[in-house]
Amino acid sequence: MTQVTQLTQETAAGDMDGMEERTVFLLAHTGRPAAVRSAELVVRGLLRCGIRVRVLTEEAADLPLPGLVETVAAKPDAAEGCELLVVLGGDGTLLRGAEFARASGVPMLGVNLGRVGFLAEAERDDLDQVVERVASRSYEVEERMTLDVLVRNDGHIVHADWALNEVSVEKAARERMLEVVTEIDGRPVSSFGGDGVVCATPTGSTAYAFSAGGPVVWPEVEALLMVPISAHALFAKPLVTAPDSVLAVEVQPQTPHGVLWADGRRSVELPAGARVEVRRGAVPVRLARLHHASFTDRLVAKFALPVSGWRGAPR
């Protein structure tokens, strides 16, 4: 599955003799100079600690990686056998990393190089600390709920996918609304025309669902969200359901076709009359955590919320 590439004359092989072999998978947004510089710092630090590094073959040529580095094709099992997946980039790169993390069961540690980065555990200035904590295994692992989605047409399953943040059913043509009927646990809720519907996890409540007017849900809460997008209806409010509920969105037969997006990364066309079923995913994504900061503090920091004047509870 992997091959070893010597990128410079420097090698860490001698330092690894007699030591437990540890490998970290590194994923970076190589289109960003900041990500390339950060990747080099992380790789050098890990190699100094005697930890091998694995990267995608397609990224290796763009990264000035010193020492003994494994390269691997961009297949779902690319992180297999690694103890950790370190992702350097923005939200899109982190969601790409989640695809490898879910397929292999390897925990993902995100370093935010973008704007918000709710999935990230560290920032660009924390790279030295990231290397130190990885080397000493000073991190905890938590599981995040995912979504499994099925698309049916004429009763037959025509597509299956998954998502960490959200599954969205959207109109494909800007000039026409998408007419849908929503359903919870086998019972109809409402029909309306609009731009679509977002079905999200608590992790995704701060992403597309938030932009569509949905509530922020703490990640410890087990629930599913259904949020209409720009709906033309009197009742088109966000819904929070039980984690074992089954959410469904049916595209009306008389409407133009729509499109299904999974985490904004993978899409499939939805013909008129298609049915989308969303339920709790069978396989979670594991996230590595360096800090015990509350989600409230993370929310305030990421959205730069004003908290001046707060005095706290009396002691």
PyMOL commands that set and color helices and strands:
alter all, ss='L'
color gray80, all
select helices_A, chain A and resi 13-16+33-48+57-60+91-104+124-135+203-206+208-211+295-302
alter helices_A, ss='H'
color red, helices_A
select strands_A, chain A and resi 2-6+23-28+52-56+68-72+84-89+108-112+122-123+140-144+147-153+156-163+166-171+178-184+187-194+196-200+224-229+239-241+247-251+258-262+266-270+275-280+285-289
alter strands_A, ss='S'
color yellow, strands_A
deselect
rebuild
show_as cartoon
